[in-house]
Amino acid sequence: QVQLVESGGGSVQPGGSLRLSCAASGFTFRVYTMGWYRQAPGKQRELVAAITYGGSPRYADSVKGRFTISRDNAKNTVLLQMNSLRSEDTAIYYCNTNYQLTDYWGQGTQVTVSS
């Protein structure tokens, strides 16, 4: 079955960096678009970044120039490098893929940006 396991969250001061990792299994990772979403308290889940099977990225306007998504098809892993973090980036971050018309999510990893 499809499994997505996130890691790398934590607490950081404004301006700091974190790298999130998502380990995927149970499907042919290299042919699927992968995404990172986040959900802050009281807000809807939103797309942060996505990367196609060919490696083309797209980003939410709020993170452009600060976040970088990448994938390692040999390791079935998708990464999210987050730099210049702001308090408004505080949220639970989720890894996502749409496999056979079904959305799959990881358990989420908490990112807290605070001084």
Order of alpha helices (4+ residues) and beta strands (2+ residues): beta-beta-beta-beta-beta-beta-beta-beta-beta-beta-beta
